């Protein structure tokens, strides 16, 4: 830390970290918390100029911002990448004996001109854990595995839309828009501006049926789920008490079932 170019200004600089963007926190009552209240801004640089209010002593904290905003197009391959892929292949691959990448999921972008649409919940919507919020639906988009918004194949039909003005990600399972009617299963709205918790896990707030926050919880890490017994433990802890359909198991979707097992257990 050094004095800035103007009276009362300060310049922060750092040389190490988990990669930008970085979040800068400031507090006048001791070391700042990793909270929205203490957040003063974010930057992809390795320095930050600030002019705090006069008449007090301030403390600063710099931490890597949300990892999903990190630029990775030129990032180096992880040193353990080849070892991990070889280990997965030796263990049977992803169900079909090969490395599989699913390109059927579409991530859509919506600007301020895209209207929000309300939807009718189906039997795949679980109250109060799912979000009954209008969803931005960009023209010309498509659901997972479909060419449009009609869930013609009766699959998972995920709808994923990033609303750019608010930096919120709208995620819906089993969406279907046909015949002028928008129906949807469980939906979740993610605020991408929220700082990641100290453990590096995504923090969520569990709400009561009246919509009031009751407690803050965090998604378990993959290692924790594995120690609990892997995907089966995740499914056993699901919200509705039912296991995921194992019919997809032969196609190597164990990881897919694990993701949903975690999501549903965390929201319980």
FISEZA-58699 format. One line per 4 residues: number of its first residue (from 1); for each residue x, y, z of N, C-alpha, C. Coordinates in Angstrom, 1 decimal, padded with zeros to 4 digits. Layout:
NUM) X Y Z X Y Z X Y Z | ...
***
This chain:
1) 000.8 -001.2 000.0 000.0 000.0 000.0 000.9 001.2 000.0 | 000.5 002.3 -000.8 001.2 003.5 -000.8 000.3 004.7 -001.0 | 000.8 005.9 -000.8 -000.1 007.0 -001.0 -000.4 007.2 -002.4 | -001.6 007.7 -002.7 -002.1 007.9 -004.0 -001.6 009.3 -004.6
5) -002.1 009.6 -005.8 -001.7 010.9 -006.4 -002.4 012.1 -005.9 | -003.4 011.9 -005.0 -004.2 013.0 -004.5 -004.2 012.9 -003.0 | -004.5 014.0 -002.3 -004.6 013.9 -000.8 -005.6 013.0 -000.3 | -005.2 012.1 000.6 -006.2 011.1 001.1 -006.3 009.8 000.3
9) -005.7 009.8 -000.9 -005.8 008.7 -001.8 -004.8 007.6 -001.5 | -005.1 006.4 -001.8 -004.2 005.3 -001.5 -004.1 004.4 -002.8 | -003.0 003.7 -003.0 -002.8 002.8 -004.1 -002.4 001.4 -003.5 | -003.2 000.4 -003.9 -003.0 -000.9 -003.5 -002.3 -001.7 -004.6
13) -001.4 -002.5 -004.3 -000.8 -003.4 -005.4 -000.5 -004.7 -004.8 | -000.5 -005.7 -005.7 -000.2 -007.1 -005.3 000.4 -007.8 -006.4 | 001.1 -008.9 -006.1 001.8 -009.7 -007.2 001.4 -011.1 -007.3 | 000.6 -011.6 -006.4 000.2 -013.0 -006.4 -001.3 -013.1 -006.2
17) -001.9 -014.2 -006.6 -003.3 -014.4 -006.4 -003.8 -015.5 -007.3 | -005.1 -015.9 -007.1 -005.6 -017.0 -007.9 -006.1 -016.6 -009.3 | -005.8 -015.3 -009.7 -006.2 -014.9 -011.0 -007.3 -013.9 -011.0 | -007.3 -012.9 -011.8 -008.4 -011.9 -011.8 -009.7 -012.5 -012.3
21) -010.8 -011.7 -012.2 -010.8 -010.3 -011.5 -010.6 -010.5 -010.0 | -010.1 -009.4 -009.4 -009.9 -009.3 -008.0 -011.0 -008.4 -007.4 | -011.4 -008.8 -006.2 -012.4 -008.0 -005.4 -011.7 -007.3 -004.3 | -011.9 -006.0 -004.2 -011.3 -005.2 -003.2 -012.3 -004.8 -002.1
25) -012.0 -005.1 -000.8 -012.9 -004.9 000.3 -012.2 -003.8 001.2 | -013.1 -003.0 001.8 -012.6 -001.9 002.7 -013.5 -001.8 003.9 | -012.9 -001.6 005.1 -013.7 -001.4 006.3 -013.0 -000.4 007.2 | -013.8 000.4 008.0 -013.2 001.3 008.9 -013.3 000.8 010.3
29) -013.7 -000.5 010.5 -013.8 -001.0 011.9 -013.1 -002.3 012.0 | -011.9 -002.5 011.3 -011.2 -003.7 011.4 -011.1 -004.4 010.1 | -010.4 -005.5 010.0 -010.3 -006.2 008.7 -011.6 -006.4 008.1 | -011.8 -006.1 006.8 -013.1 -006.2 006.1 -013.5 -007.7 005.9
33) -014.8 -007.8 005.9 -015.4 -009.1 005.6 -015.5 -009.3 004.1 | -015.6 -010.5 003.7 -015.9 -010.8 002.3 -017.4 -010.7 002.1 | -017.9 -009.5 002.0 -019.3 -009.2 001.9 -019.6 -008.1 001.0 | -020.8 -008.0 000.5 -021.2 -006.9 -000.3 -021.0 -005.5 000.4
37) -021.3 -005.5 001.7 -021.2 -004.3 002.4 -019.8 -003.7 002.4 | -018.8 -004.5 002.4 -017.4 -004.0 002.4 -016.8 -004.0 001.0 | -017.5 -004.5 000.0 -016.9 -004.5 -001.3 -016.9 -003.1 -001.9 | -015.7 -002.7 -002.4 -015.6 -001.3 -003.0 -015.5 -001.4 -004.5
41) -015.1 -002.6 -005.1 -015.0 -002.7 -006.5 -014.2 -003.9 -006.9 | -014.1 -004.2 -008.2 -013.3 -005.3 -008.8 -012.4 -004.8 -009.9 | -011.4 -005.5 -010.1 -010.4 -005.1 -011.2 -009.7 -006.4 -011.7 | -009.3 -006.4 -013.0 -008.5 -007.4 -013.5 -007.0 -007.1 -013.4
45) -006.7 -005.9 -013.0 -005.3 -005.4 -012.9 -004.7 -005.9 -011.5 | -003.4 -005.6 -011.3 -002.8 -006.0 -010.1 -002.6 -004.8 -009.2 | -003.5 -003.8 -009.3 -003.4 -002.6 -008.5 -004.8 -002.0 -008.4 | -005.0 -001.1 -007.4 -006.3 -000.4 -007.2 -006.1 000.9 -006.6
49) -006.7 002.0 -007.1 -006.6 003.3 -006.5 -007.9 003.6 -005.8 | -007.8 004.1 -004.6 -009.0 004.4 -003.8 -008.8 005.7 -003.0 | -009.9 006.4 -002.9 -010.0 007.6 -002.0 -011.0 007.4 -001.0 | -010.7 006.9 000.2 -011.7 006.6 001.2 -012.1 007.9 001.9
53) -013.3 007.8 002.6 -013.7 009.0 003.3 -012.7 009.5 004.3 | -012.7 010.8 004.5 -011.7 011.4 005.4 -012.1 011.1 006.9 | -011.1 011.2 007.8 -011.3 011.2 009.2 -011.4 009.8 009.9 | -010.8 008.8 009.2 -010.8 007.4 009.8 -009.7 006.6 009.3
57) -009.4 005.5 010.0 -008.4 004.6 009.5 -009.1 003.4 008.8 | -008.7 003.0 007.6 -009.3 002.0 006.9 -008.4 000.8 006.7 | -009.1 -000.4 006.6 -008.4 -001.6 006.4 -008.9 -002.1 005.0 | -007.9 -002.8 004.3 -008.2 -003.3 003.0 -008.0 -004.8 002.9
61) -008.7 -005.4 002.0 -008.5 -006.9 001.7 -008.7 -007.1 000.2 | -007.8 -007.8 -000.4 -007.9 -008.1 -001.9 -008.0 -009.6 -002.0 | -009.0 -010.1 -002.7 -009.2 -011.5 -002.9 -009.6 -011.8 -004.4 | -009.3 -012.9 -004.9 -009.7 -013.3 -006.3 -011.2 -013.2 -006.4
65) -011.7 -012.6 -007.4 -013.2 -012.5 -007.6 -013.8 -013.9 -008.1 | -015.1 -013.9 -008.4 -015.7 -015.1 -008.9 -014.9 -015.8 -010.0 | -014.6 -017.1 -009.8 -013.8 -017.8 -010.8 -014.4 -017.9 -012.2 | -015.8 -017.8 -012.2 -016.4 -018.0 -013.5 -016.3 -016.7 -014.4
69) -015.7 -015.6 -013.9 -015.4 -014.5 -014.7 -013.9 -014.4 -015.1 | -013.2 -015.4 -014.7 -011.8 -015.4 -015.0 -011.5 -015.7 -016.5 | -010.6 -015.0 -017.1 -010.2 -015.2 -018.5 -009.3 -016.4 -018.6 | -009.7 -017.5 -019.3 -008.9 -018.7 -019.3 -008.6 -019.1 -020.8
73) -008.9 -018.3 -021.8 -008.6 -018.7 -023.1 -007.2 -018.9 -023.4 | -006.3 -018.2 -022.7 -004.9 -018.4 -022.9 -004.2 -019.1 -021.7 | -005.0 -019.6 -020.8 -004.4 -020.3 -019.6 -003.7 -021.5 -019.9 | -002.7 -021.8 -019.2 -001.9 -023.1 -019.4 -002.7 -024.3 -019.0
77) -002.4 -025.4 -019.7 -003.0 -026.7 -019.3 -002.5 -027.1 -017.9 | -003.4 -027.6 -017.1 -003.0 -028.0 -015.8 -002.0 -029.1 -015.9 | -000.9 -029.1 -015.1 000.1 -030.2 -015.2 -000.4 -031.6 -015.0 | -001.5 -031.7 -014.2 -002.1 -033.0 -013.9 -003.1 -033.4 -014.9
81) -003.4 -032.6 -016.0 -004.5 -032.9 -016.9 -004.3 -034.3 -017.6 | -003.2 -034.5 -018.1 -003.0 -035.8 -018.8 -003.1 -037.0 -017.9 | -002.6 -036.8 -016.7 -002.7 -037.9 -015.7 -004.1 -038.2 -015.3 | -004.9 -037.2 -015.2 -006.3 -037.3 -014.8 -007.1 -038.0 -015.9
85) -006.9 -037.5 -017.1 -007.6 -038.1 -018.3 -007.3 -039.5 -018.5 | -006.0 -039.9 -018.3 -005.5 -041.2 -018.5 -006.1 -042.1 -017.4 | -006.2 -041.6 -016.2 -006.8 -042.3 -015.1 -008.3 -042.6 -015.3 | -009.0 -041.6 -015.8 -010.4 -041.8 -016.1 -010.6 -042.8 -017.2
89) -009.8 -042.8 -018.2 -009.8 -043.8 -019.3 -009.6 -045.2 -018.8 | -008.6 -045.3 -017.9 -008.2 -046.6 -017.4 -009.3 -047.1 -016.5 | -010.1 -046.2 -015.9 -011.2 -046.7 -015.0 -012.5 -046.9 -015.8 | -012.5 -046.9 -017.1 -013.7 -047.1 -017.9 -014.2 -045.9 -018.6
93) -013.5 -044.8 -018.5 -013.9 -043.6 -019.2 -015.2 -043.0 -018.6 | -016.1 -042.5 -019.4 -017.3 -041.9 -019.0 -018.5 -042.8 -019.3 | -018.3 -044.1 -019.2 -019.4 -045.0 -019.5 -019.3 -045.7 -020.8 | -018.8 -045.0 -021.8 -018.6 -045.5 -023.1 -017.2 -045.8 -023.5
97) -016.3 -045.7 -022.5 -014.9 -046.0 -022.7 -014.1 -044.9 -023.4 | -014.6 -043.7 -023.4 -014.0 -042.6 -024.1 -014.3 -041.3 -023.4 | -013.5 -040.3 -023.7 -013.7 -039.0 -023.1 -014.9 -038.4 -023.9 | -015.9 -037.9 -023.2 -017.1 -037.4 -023.9 -017.3 -035.9 -023.5
101) -017.7 -035.1 -024.4 -018.0 -033.7 -024.2 -019.4 -033.4 -024.7 | -020.3 -032.9 -023.9 -021.7 -032.7 -024.3 -021.8 -031.3 -024.8 | -022.1 -031.2 -026.1 -022.3 -029.9 -026.8 -023.8 -029.5 -026.9 | -024.7 -030.3 -026.3 -026.1 -030.1 -026.5 -026.7 -029.0 -025.7
105) -025.9 -028.6 -024.6 -026.5 -027.5 -023.8 -026.1 -026.2 -024.3 | -027.1 -025.4 -024.5 -027.0 -024.0 -025.0 -027.0 -023.0 -023.9 | -026.0 -022.1 -023.9 -026.0 -021.0 -022.9 -026.3 -019.7 -023.7 | -027.5 -019.2 -023.5 -028.0 -018.0 -024.2 -027.7 -016.7 -023.5
109) -027.6 -015.7 -024.3 -027.4 -014.3 -023.7 -028.6 -013.4 -024.0 | -029.0 -012.6 -023.0 -030.1 -011.7 -023.1 -029.7 -010.3 -022.7 | -029.9 -009.4 -023.6 -029.6 -008.0 -023.3 -030.9 -007.3 -022.8 | -030.8 -006.0 -022.6 -031.9 -005.3 -022.0 -033.2 -005.3 -022.8
113) -033.1 -005.6 -024.1 -034.2 -005.6 -025.0 -035.1 -006.9 -024.9 | -034.5 -007.9 -024.3 -035.2 -009.2 -024.2 -036.3 -009.2 -023.1 | -037.5 -009.5 -023.5 -038.6 -009.5 -022.4 -038.5 -010.7 -021.5 | -039.0 -010.5 -020.3 -039.1 -011.6 -019.4 -040.5 -012.3 -019.5
117) -040.5 -013.6 -019.4 -041.7 -014.3 -019.5 -042.0 -015.2 -018.3 | -043.2 -015.1 -017.8 -043.7 -016.0 -016.7 -043.9 -017.4 -017.2 | -043.8 -018.3 -016.3 -044.0 -019.7 -016.7 -045.0 -020.4 -015.7 | -045.6 -021.5 -016.2 -046.5 -022.3 -015.3 -045.6 -023.5 -014.8
121) -045.5 -023.7 -013.5 -044.7 -024.8 -013.0 -045.4 -026.1 -013.3 | -044.5 -027.1 -013.6 -045.0 -028.5 -013.8 -044.7 -029.3 -012.6 | -044.9 -030.6 -012.7 -044.6 -031.5 -011.6 -043.2 -031.6 -011.3 | -042.3 -031.1 -012.1 -040.9 -031.1 -011.9 -040.4 -029.8 -011.1
125) -041.3 -029.0 -010.6 -041.0 -027.8 -009.9 -041.3 -028.1 -008.4 | -040.3 -027.8 -007.6 -040.3 -028.2 -006.2 -040.4 -026.9 -005.3 | -041.5 -026.7 -004.7 -041.6 -025.5 -003.8 -041.2 -025.9 -002.4 | -040.5 -025.0 -001.6 -040.1 -023.6 -002.0 -038.7 -023.5 -002.5
129) -038.1 -024.6 -002.9 -036.7 -024.6 -003.2 -036.4 -024.1 -004.6 | -037.3 -024.1 -005.5 -037.2 -023.6 -006.9 -037.6 -022.2 -006.9 | -037.1 -021.4 -007.9 -037.4 -020.0 -008.0 -038.5 -019.8 -009.0 | -039.7 -019.2 -008.6 -040.8 -019.0 -009.5 -040.7 -017.5 -010.0
133) -039.6 -017.3 -010.8 -039.3 -015.9 -011.3 -039.5 -015.9 -012.8 | -040.0 -014.8 -013.4 -040.0 -014.6 -014.8 -038.6 -014.8 -015.4 | -038.5 -015.4 -016.6 -037.3 -015.7 -017.2 -037.1 -015.0 -018.5 | -035.9 -014.4 -018.8 -035.7 -013.7 -020.1 -035.6 -014.8 -021.2
137) -036.3 -014.7 -022.3 -036.3 -015.7 -023.3 -035.8 -015.0 -024.6 | -034.6 -015.2 -025.0 -034.1 -014.5 -026.2 -034.7 -015.1 -027.5 | -035.1 -014.3 -028.5 -035.6 -014.8 -029.7 -034.6 -015.7 -030.4 | -035.0 -016.8 -031.0 -034.1 -017.7 -031.8 -033.3 -018.6 -031.0
141) -033.5 -018.7 -029.7 -032.7 -019.6 -028.8 -033.2 -021.0 -028.9 | -032.6 -021.9 -028.0 -033.0 -023.3 -028.0 -032.7 -023.9 -026.6 | -033.4 -024.9 -026.3 -033.2 -025.7 -025.1 -032.1 -026.7 -025.3 | -031.7 -027.3 -024.3 -030.7 -028.4 -024.4 -031.2 -029.5 -025.3
145) -030.4 -029.9 -026.3 -030.8 -031.0 -027.1 -031.9 -030.7 -028.1 | -032.4 -029.5 -028.2 -033.5 -029.1 -029.1 -033.0 -028.0 -030.1 | -033.8 -027.8 -031.1 -033.5 -026.7 -032.1 -034.3 -025.5 -031.8 | -035.2 -025.5 -030.8 -036.0 -024.4 -030.4 -036.4 -024.5 -028.9
149) -037.5 -023.9 -028.5 -037.9 -023.9 -027.1 -038.9 -025.0 -026.8 | -039.3 -025.8 -027.8 -040.2 -026.9 -027.5 -039.4 -028.1 -027.1 | -039.8 -028.7 -026.0 -039.1 -029.9 -025.5 -039.7 -031.1 -026.3 | -039.4 -031.2 -027.5 -040.0 -032.2 -028.4 -039.5 -033.6 -028.1
153) -038.2 -033.7 -027.6 -037.6 -035.0 -027.3 -037.9 -035.5 -025.9 | -038.6 -034.7 -025.1 -038.9 -035.1 -023.7 -037.7 -035.5 -022.9 | -036.6 -034.7 -023.2 -035.3 -034.9 -022.4 -035.2 -034.0 -021.2 | -034.0 -033.7 -020.8 -033.8 -032.7 -019.7 -034.2 -031.3 -020.1
157) -034.0 -030.9 -021.3 -034.5 -029.6 -021.9 -034.1 -028.5 -021.0 | -032.8 -028.4 -020.6 -032.4 -027.3 -019.8 -032.5 -026.0 -020.6 | -032.9 -024.9 -019.9 -032.9 -023.6 -020.4 -031.9 -022.7 -019.6 | -030.9 -022.2 -020.2 -029.8 -021.4 -019.5 -029.7 -020.1 -020.2
161) -030.0 -019.0 -019.5 -029.9 -017.7 -020.0 -029.2 -016.8 -019.1 | -028.1 -016.1 -019.7 -027.4 -015.1 -018.9 -028.0 -013.7 -019.2 | -028.6 -013.1 -018.2 -029.2 -011.8 -018.4 -028.0 -010.8 -018.2 | -027.5 -010.2 -019.2 -026.3 -009.4 -019.1 -026.4 -008.1 -018.3
165) -027.6 -007.4 -018.4 -027.7 -006.1 -017.6 -027.6 -006.4 -016.1 | -028.1 -007.5 -015.6 -028.2 -007.7 -014.2 -027.1 -008.7 -013.7 | -026.4 -009.3 -014.7 -025.4 -010.4 -014.4 -026.1 -011.5 -013.6 | -027.2 -012.0 -014.0 -027.9 -013.1 -013.4 -028.1 -014.2 -014.4
169) -027.8 -015.4 -013.9 -028.0 -016.6 -014.7 -029.3 -017.3 -014.4 | -030.1 -017.5 -015.4 -031.4 -018.2 -015.2 -031.3 -019.6 -015.7 | -031.5 -020.5 -014.8 -031.4 -022.0 -015.1 -032.7 -022.7 -014.9 | -033.2 -023.4 -015.9 -034.5 -024.1 -015.7 -034.3 -025.5 -016.3
173) -034.9 -026.5 -015.5 -034.9 -027.9 -015.9 -036.3 -028.2 -016.5 | -036.3 -029.0 -017.6 -037.5 -029.4 -018.2 -038.4 -028.3 -018.6 | -037.8 -027.3 -019.3 -038.5 -026.2 -019.9 -039.3 -026.6 -021.2 | -040.3 -025.9 -021.5 -041.0 -026.2 -022.7 -041.9 -025.0 -023.1
177) -041.7 -024.4 -024.2 -042.5 -023.3 -024.8 -043.1 -023.8 -026.1 | -044.4 -024.0 -026.1 -045.1 -024.5 -027.3 -046.6 -024.1 -027.2 | -047.2 -023.9 -028.3 -048.6 -023.5 -028.3 -048.9 -022.2 -027.6 | -047.9 -021.3 -027.5 -048.1 -020.1 -026.8 -048.1 -020.2 -025.3
181) -047.7 -021.4 -024.7 -047.6 -021.6 -023.3 -046.2 -022.0 -022.9 | -045.8 -021.3 -021.8 -044.4 -021.6 -021.2 -044.6 -022.4 -019.9 | -044.1 -023.6 -020.0 -044.1 -024.5 -018.8 -042.7 -024.8 -018.4 | -042.5 -025.0 -017.1 -041.1 -025.3 -016.7 -041.0 -026.0 -015.4
185) -039.9 -026.8 -015.2 -039.7 -027.5 -014.0 -038.9 -026.6 -013.1 | -038.0 -027.2 -012.3 -037.3 -026.4 -011.3 -036.4 -025.4 -011.9 | -036.5 -024.2 -011.4 -035.7 -023.0 -011.9 -034.9 -022.4 -010.8 | -033.7 -021.9 -011.1 -032.8 -021.3 -010.1 -032.3 -020.0 -010.8
189) -032.2 -018.9 -010.0 -031.6 -017.7 -010.5 -030.4 -017.4 -009.7 | -029.2 -017.3 -010.4 -027.9 -017.2 -009.8 -027.4 -015.7 -010.0 | -027.0 -015.1 -008.9 -026.4 -013.7 -009.0 -024.9 -013.9 -009.2 | -024.4 -013.6 -010.4 -023.0 -013.8 -010.7 -022.1 -012.8 -010.1
193) -022.7 -011.7 -009.5 -021.9 -010.7 -008.9 -021.6 -011.0 -007.4 | -022.2 -012.1 -006.9 -022.0 -012.4 -005.5 -020.6 -013.0 -005.3 | -019.9 -012.5 -004.2 -018.5 -013.1 -004.0 -018.6 -014.5 -003.6 | -017.6 -015.3 -003.9 -017.5 -016.7 -003.6 -017.1 -016.8 -002.1
197) -017.6 -017.8 -001.4 -017.3 -017.9 000.1 -015.9 -018.2 000.3 | -015.4 -018.0 001.6 -014.0 -018.2 001.9 -013.5 -019.6 001.5 | -014.3 -020.6 001.5 -013.9 -021.9 001.2 -013.8 -022.2 -000.3 | -014.2 -021.2 -001.1 -014.2 -021.4 -002.5 -015.5 -022.0 -003.0
201) -016.4 -022.3 -002.1 -017.7 -022.9 -002.5 -018.8 -021.8 -002.8 | -019.8 -022.2 -003.5 -020.9 -021.2 -003.9 -021.8 -021.1 -002.7 | -022.0 -019.9 -002.2 -022.9 -019.7 -001.0 -024.3 -019.5 -001.5 | -025.3 -020.2 -000.9 -026.7 -019.9 -001.2 -027.4 -019.6 000.0
205) -028.6 -019.0 -000.1 -029.4 -018.7 001.1 -030.7 -019.6 001.1 | -030.9 -020.3 002.1 -032.1 -021.2 002.2 -033.2 -020.3 002.7 | -034.4 -020.4 002.0 -035.5 -019.5 002.4 -036.6 -020.4 002.9 | -037.5 -019.8 003.8 -038.7 -020.5 004.3 -039.8 -020.4 003.2
209) -040.9 -021.0 003.5 -042.0 -021.0 002.6 -042.6 -019.6 002.4 | -042.3 -018.7 003.4 -042.8 -017.3 003.3 -041.8 -016.5 002.5 | -040.7 -017.1 002.1 -039.7 -016.3 001.3 -038.7 -015.6 002.1 | -038.7 -015.7 003.4 -037.7 -015.0 004.3 -036.5 -015.9 004.5
213) -035.3 -015.3 004.4 -034.1 -016.1 004.6 -034.0 -016.7 006.0 | -033.6 -018.0 006.0 -033.5 -018.7 007.3 -032.1 -019.0 007.7 | -031.3 -019.4 006.7 -029.9 -019.8 007.0 -029.0 -019.7 005.8 | -027.8 -019.5 005.9 -026.8 -019.5 004.8 -026.2 -020.9 004.8
217) -026.1 -021.5 003.6 -025.5 -022.8 003.4 -024.6 -022.7 002.2 | -023.7 -023.7 002.1 -022.8 -023.8 001.0 -022.9 -025.1 000.3 | -022.7 -025.1 -001.0 -022.7 -026.4 -001.8 -021.5 -027.2 -001.3 | -021.7 -028.5 -001.1 -020.5 -029.4 -000.7 -019.5 -029.5 -001.9
221) -018.3 -029.7 -001.5 -017.3 -029.9 -002.6 -017.3 -031.3 -003.1 | -016.7 -031.6 -004.2 -016.7 -032.9 -004.8 -016.1 -033.9 -003.8 | -015.0 -033.5 -003.1 -014.3 -034.4 -002.2 -015.2 -034.8 -001.1 | -016.0 -033.8 -000.6 -016.9 -034.1 000.5 -018.0 -035.1 000.1
225) -018.5 -035.0 -001.1 -019.5 -035.9 -001.6 -018.9 -037.3 -001.7 | -017.7 -037.3 -002.2 -017.0 -038.6 -002.4 -016.8 -039.3 -001.1 | -016.4 -038.5 000.0 -016.2 -039.1 001.3 -017.5 -039.7 001.9 | -018.7 -039.1 001.4 -020.0 -039.5 001.9 -020.5 -040.7 001.1
229) -019.8 -041.1 000.1 -020.2 -042.3 -000.7 -020.5 -042.0 -002.1 | -020.1 -040.8 -002.6 -020.2 -040.5 -004.0 -021.6 -040.2 -004.5 | -021.9 -040.4 -005.8 -023.1 -040.0 -006.3 -024.3 -040.6 -005.6 | -024.2 -041.9 -005.2 -025.3 -042.5 -004.5 -025.7 -041.7 -003.3
233) -024.7 -041.2 -002.5 -025.0 -040.5 -001.3 -025.7 -039.2 -001.7 | -025.3 -038.5 -002.8 -025.9 -037.3 -003.3 -027.3 -037.5 -003.6 | -027.6 -038.6 -004.3 -029.0 -038.9 -004.7 -029.8 -039.2 -003.5 | -029.3 -040.0 -002.6 -030.0 -040.4 -001.4 -030.5 -039.2 -000.6
237) -029.7 -038.1 -000.7 -030.0 -036.9 000.1 -030.9 -035.9 -000.7 | -031.4 -036.4 -001.8 -032.2 -035.5 -002.7 -033.4 -034.9 -002.0 | -034.0 -033.8 -002.6 -035.1 -033.1 -002.0 -036.3 -033.9 -001.9 | -036.7 -034.7 -002.9 -037.9 -035.4 -002.9 -037.8 -036.8 -002.4
241) -036.6 -037.2 -002.0 -036.4 -038.5 -001.4 -036.3 -039.6 -002.5 | -036.3 -039.2 -003.7 -036.2 -040.2 -004.8 -034.9 -040.1 -005.5 | -034.4 -041.3 -005.9 -033.1 -041.3 -006.6 -033.3 -040.9 -008.1 | -032.2 -040.4 -008.7 -032.2 -040.1 -010.1 -032.4 -041.4 -010.9
245) -033.0 -041.2 -012.0 -033.3 -042.4 -012.9 -031.9 -042.9 -013.3 | -031.7 -044.2 -013.1 -030.4 -044.8 -013.4 -030.3 -045.2 -014.9 | -031.4 -044.9 -015.6 -031.4 -045.4 -017.0 -030.3 -044.8 -017.8 | -029.8 -043.6 -017.4 -028.7 -043.0 -018.2 -027.3 -043.5 -017.8
249) -027.3 -044.3 -016.8 -026.0 -044.8 -016.2 -025.1 -045.4 -017.3 | -025.7 -046.2 -018.2 -025.0 -046.8 -019.2 -024.3 -045.9 -020.2 | -024.9 -044.6 -020.2 -024.3 -043.6 -021.1 -023.3 -042.7 -020.5 | -022.9 -043.1 -019.2 -021.9 -042.4 -018.6 -022.3 -041.1 -018.0
253) -023.5 -040.9 -017.5 -024.0 -039.7 -016.9 -023.9 -039.7 -015.4 | -023.0 -040.4 -014.9 -022.8 -040.5 -013.4 -022.5 -039.1 -012.9 | -021.7 -038.3 -013.6 -021.4 -036.9 -013.1 -022.6 -036.1 -013.2 | -023.5 -036.3 -014.2 -024.7 -035.6 -014.3 -025.6 -035.8 -013.1
257) -025.8 -037.1 -012.7 -026.6 -037.4 -011.6 -026.0 -036.8 -010.3 | -024.6 -036.8 -010.2 -024.0 -036.3 -009.1 -024.3 -034.8 -008.9 | -024.2 -034.0 -010.0 -024.5 -032.6 -010.0 -025.9 -032.4 -009.4 | -026.9 -033.1 -010.0 -028.3 -032.9 -009.5 -028.5 -033.3 -008.1
261) -027.7 -034.4 -007.7 -027.8 -034.8 -006.3 -027.3 -033.8 -005.3 | -026.2 -033.1 -005.7 -025.7 -032.0 -004.9 -026.7 -030.9 -004.8 | -027.2 -030.5 -006.0 -028.1 -029.3 -006.0 -029.3 -029.5 -005.2 | -029.9 -030.7 -005.3 -031.1 -030.9 -004.6 -030.9 -031.1 -003.1
265) -029.7 -031.7 -002.7 -029.4 -031.8 -001.3 -029.2 -030.5 -000.7 | -028.5 -029.6 -001.4 -028.1 -028.3 -000.8 -029.3 -027.4 -000.6 | -030.4 -027.6 -001.5 -031.5 -026.8 -001.4 -032.6 -027.3 -000.4 | -032.3 -028.5 000.2 -033.3 -029.1 001.1 -033.4 -028.3 002.4
***
